Amino acid sequence: MLIVDITTQRWYYREVEMPLSGKEMLKIYLKNGWIKISQKGSHVKVKRGDLIEVIPLHKELKKGLELKLLKRVKESKVVS
């Protein structure tokens, strides 16, 4: 089971199981202070300050998108 710590992006056995679904990613964003602002179909827009991100509510997110979204959560903690 491959796991990533979203605060350090280090891979180990803890916190977030990879690959994530869109719903799981949305939960991570909401727990970190992001607010759901709209939804159109299977895509949800979330906002924190001036930052806006679109999260697809797919069964399984692709690796690159998943890492990008996790990186954005980490960066938003530093900015805010």
MDAnalysis code that builds the backbone (N, CA, C; Angstrom):
import MDAnalysis as mda
import numpy as np

u = mda.Universe.empty(240, n_residues=80, atom_resindex=np.repeat(np.arange(80), 3), trajectory=True)
u.add_TopologyAttr("name", ["N", "CA", "C"] * 80)
u.add_TopologyAttr("resid", np.arange(1, 81))
u.add_TopologyAttr("resname", ["MET", "LEU", "ILE", "VAL", "ASP", "ILE", "THR", "THR", "GLN", "ARG", "TRP", "TYR", "TYR", "ARG", "GLU", "VAL", "GLU", "MET", "PRO", "LEU", "SER", "GLY", "LYS", "GLU", "MET", "LEU", "LYS", "ILE", "TYR", "LEU", "LYS", "ASN", "GLY", "TRP", "ILE", "LYS", "ILE", "SER", "GLN", "LYS", "GLY", "SER", "HIS", "VAL", "LYS", "VAL", "LYS", "ARG", "GLY", "ASP", "LEU", "ILE", "GLU", "VAL", "ILE", "PRO", "LEU", "HIS", "LYS", "GLU", "LEU", "LYS", "LYS", "GLY", "LEU", "GLU", "LEU", "LYS", "LEU", "LEU", "LYS", "ARG", "VAL", "LYS", "GLU", "SER", "LYS", "VAL", "VAL", "SER"])
u.atoms.positions = np.array([
    [0.839, -1.179, 0.000],
    [0.000, 0.000, 0.000],
    [0.886, 1.245, 0.000],
    [0.789, 2.053, -1.055],
    [1.608, 3.248, -1.207],
    [0.880, 4.444, -0.616],
    [1.537, 5.154, 0.279],
    [0.934, 6.263, 1.005],
    [1.811, 7.506, 0.865],
    [1.169, 8.689, 0.840],
    [1.923, 9.943, 0.785],
    [1.479, 10.842, 1.939],
    [2.442, 11.500, 2.575],
    [2.149, 12.502, 3.597],
    [1.994, 13.825, 2.862],
    [0.787, 14.410, 2.901],
    [0.535, 15.613, 2.113],
    [1.306, 16.834, 2.600],
    [1.808, 16.797, 3.825],
    [2.546, 17.961, 4.318],
    [3.989, 17.974, 3.832],
    [4.586, 16.796, 3.626],
    [5.981, 16.736, 3.185],
    [6.134, 16.086, 1.823],
    [5.069, 15.504, 1.278],
    [5.055, 14.770, 0.019],
    [6.057, 13.613, 0.047],
    [6.264, 13.035, 1.212],
    [7.117, 11.863, 1.324],
    [6.248, 10.624, 1.317],
    [6.710, 9.606, 0.622],
    [5.945, 8.374, 0.485],
    [6.242, 7.453, 1.656],
    [5.209, 7.066, 2.389],
    [5.338, 6.061, 3.424],
    [3.966, 5.593, 3.847],
    [3.916, 4.679, 4.788],
    [2.664, 4.049, 5.189],
    [1.928, 4.865, 6.237],
    [1.146, 5.851, 5.785],
    [0.394, 6.703, 6.704],
    [-0.497, 7.678, 5.948],
    [-1.520, 8.184, 6.575],
    [-2.405, 9.268, 6.137],
    [-3.210, 9.026, 4.877],
    [-2.647, 9.173, 3.686],
    [-3.442, 9.171, 2.466],
    [-3.036, 8.000, 1.571],
    [-3.987, 7.133, 1.271],
    [-3.698, 5.997, 0.395],
    [-3.786, 6.438, -1.058],
    [-2.810, 6.024, -1.859],
    [-2.773, 6.384, -3.272],
    [-3.257, 5.200, -4.093],
    [-3.979, 5.333, -5.165],
    [-4.529, 6.566, -5.713],
    [-5.815, 6.980, -5.004],
    [-6.063, 8.252, -4.993],
    [-7.243, 8.811, -4.342],
    [-8.390, 8.951, -5.330],
    [-9.595, 8.933, -4.814],
    [-10.755, 9.263, -5.643],
    [-10.971, 10.779, -5.545],
    [-11.794, 11.303, -6.416],
    [-12.101, 12.731, -6.377],
    [-12.778, 13.133, -5.076],
    [-13.656, 12.261, -4.563],
    [-14.342, 12.559, -3.298],
    [-13.359, 12.628, -2.142],
    [-12.375, 11.724, -2.127],
    [-11.362, 11.741, -1.066],
    [-10.517, 13.008, -1.152],
    [-10.175, 13.418, -2.374],
    [-9.393, 14.640, -2.558],
    [-10.192, 15.856, -2.098],
    [-11.477, 15.887, -2.405],
    [-12.330, 16.986, -1.971],
    [-12.361, 17.072, -0.448],
    [-12.445, 15.938, 0.233],
    [-12.432, 15.922, 1.697],
    [-11.140, 16.526, 2.241],
    [-10.001, 16.205, 1.610],
    [-8.713, 16.759, 2.044],
    [-8.729, 18.274, 1.915],
    [-9.229, 18.778, 0.786],
    [-9.295, 20.223, 0.577],
    [-10.211, 20.889, 1.618],
    [-11.381, 20.313, 1.850],
    [-12.321, 20.914, 2.795],
    [-11.761, 20.908, 4.213],
    [-11.036, 19.849, 4.601],
    [-10.422, 19.788, 5.932],
    [-9.323, 20.823, 6.096],
    [-8.732, 21.261, 4.984],
    [-7.642, 22.235, 5.029],
    [-8.110, 23.663, 4.784],
    [-9.401, 23.928, 4.991],
    [-9.896, 25.293, 4.956],
    [-10.398, 25.790, 3.615],
    [-10.457, 24.936, 2.600],
    [-10.999, 25.334, 1.304],
    [-12.512, 25.292, 1.372],
    [-13.171, 26.131, 0.577],
    [-14.630, 26.220, 0.567],
    [-15.138, 25.811, -0.807],
    [-16.162, 24.962, -0.833],
    [-16.776, 24.545, -2.091],
    [-17.614, 25.711, -2.609],
    [-17.302, 26.189, -3.831],
    [-18.041, 27.343, -4.353],
    [-19.032, 26.971, -5.448],
    [-18.769, 25.904, -6.194],
    [-19.726, 25.486, -7.218],
    [-19.425, 24.077, -7.701],
    [-20.396, 23.511, -8.390],
    [-20.219, 22.203, -8.997],
    [-20.965, 22.169, -10.318],
    [-20.308, 21.652, -11.346],
    [-20.945, 21.492, -12.654],
    [-20.610, 20.084, -13.125],
    [-21.615, 19.227, -13.115],
    [-21.390, 17.831, -13.475],
    [-20.533, 17.148, -12.419],
    [-19.431, 16.544, -12.859],
    [-18.563, 15.827, -11.927],
    [-17.349, 16.642, -11.506],
    [-17.376, 17.953, -11.719],
    [-16.250, 18.809, -11.350],
    [-16.686, 19.828, -10.301],
    [-15.907, 19.913, -9.223],
    [-16.207, 20.812, -8.109],
    [-15.145, 21.905, -8.052],
    [-15.577, 23.156, -7.914],
    [-14.649, 24.275, -7.715],
    [-14.559, 24.555, -6.227],
    [-13.316, 24.674, -5.734],
    [-13.082, 25.037, -4.344],
    [-12.195, 26.275, -4.310],
    [-12.307, 27.043, -3.216],
    [-11.597, 28.308, -3.121],
    [-11.021, 28.476, -1.721],
    [-9.849, 29.095, -1.678],
    [-9.240, 29.505, -0.412],
    [-8.475, 30.793, -0.688],
    [-8.965, 31.877, -0.157],
    [-8.366, 33.184, -0.445],
    [-8.524, 33.513, -1.918],
    [-7.408, 33.791, -2.593],
    [-7.435, 34.075, -4.026],
    [-7.241, 32.824, -4.877],
    [-6.979, 31.695, -4.243],
    [-6.713, 30.454, -4.972],
    [-8.008, 29.725, -5.302],
    [-8.116, 29.242, -6.533],
    [-9.262, 28.443, -6.962],
    [-8.729, 27.174, -7.612],
    [-9.344, 26.048, -7.301],
    [-8.943, 24.769, -7.868],
    [-10.185, 23.997, -8.284],
    [-10.071, 23.218, -9.346],
    [-11.161, 22.369, -9.823],
    [-10.785, 20.926, -9.538],
    [-11.665, 20.217, -8.854],
    [-11.420, 18.822, -8.508],
    [-12.447, 17.945, -9.219],
    [-11.989, 17.038, -10.090],
    [-12.926, 16.125, -10.744],
    [-13.324, 15.018, -9.773],
    [-14.600, 14.720, -9.688],
    [-15.076, 13.684, -8.768],
    [-15.073, 12.320, -9.463],
    [-13.924, 11.944, -9.977],
    [-13.795, 10.669, -10.663],
    [-13.487, 9.562, -9.664],
    [-13.705, 8.321, -10.091],
    [-13.482, 7.154, -9.233],
    [-12.024, 7.087, -8.768],
    [-11.109, 7.383, -9.686],
    [-9.688, 7.337, -9.379],
    [-8.994, 8.457, -10.147],
    [-8.228, 9.287, -9.448],
    [-7.507, 10.380, -10.105],
    [-6.199, 9.851, -10.677],
    [-5.786, 10.402, -11.803],
    [-4.515, 9.997, -12.386],
    [-3.373, 10.554, -11.541],
    [-2.239, 9.883, -11.596],
    [-1.095, 10.185, -10.736],
    [-0.656, 11.655, -10.796],
    [-0.500, 12.200, -12.007],
    [-0.029, 13.578, -12.150],
    [-0.991, 14.592, -11.559],
    [-2.282, 14.417, -11.826],
    [-3.297, 15.327, -11.293],
    [-3.356, 15.215, -9.774],
    [-3.287, 13.990, -9.282],
    [-3.341, 13.757, -7.843],
    [-2.189, 14.465, -7.127],
    [-0.978, 14.336, -7.652],
    [0.181, 14.979, -7.031],
    [0.091, 16.504, -7.126],
    [-0.428, 17.012, -8.250],
    [-0.604, 18.457, -8.418],
    [-1.573, 19.001, -7.382],
    [-2.699, 18.296, -7.188],
    [-3.698, 18.751, -6.217],
    [-3.154, 18.685, -4.795],
    [-2.409, 17.619, -4.467],
    [-1.819, 17.515, -3.129],
    [-0.783, 18.614, -2.905],
    [-0.009, 18.927, -3.952],
    [0.982, 20.003, -3.849],
    [0.296, 21.341, -3.603],
    [-0.837, 21.561, -4.263],
    [-1.577, 22.823, -4.109],
    [-2.094, 22.979, -2.682],
    [-2.545, 21.878, -2.072],
    [-2.994, 21.937, -0.677],
    [-1.829, 22.318, 0.220],
    [-0.670, 21.705, -0.021],
    [0.519, 21.997, 0.777],
    [0.927, 23.460, 0.637],
    [0.922, 23.974, -0.608],
    [1.294, 25.370, -0.854],
    [0.315, 26.335, -0.209],
    [-0.961, 25.994, -0.196],
    [-1.959, 26.891, 0.378],
    [-1.800, 27.010, 1.884],
    [-1.238, 25.992, 2.523],
    [-0.976, 26.078, 3.968],
    [0.113, 27.110, 4.238],
    [1.122, 27.179, 3.356],
    [2.225, 28.120, 3.509],
    [1.754, 29.533, 3.239],
    [0.923, 29.712, 2.203],
    [0.440, 31.036, 1.797],
    [-0.482, 31.631, 2.860],
    [-1.384, 30.803, 3.401],
    [-2.382, 31.326, 4.339],
    [-1.870, 31.404, 5.746],
])
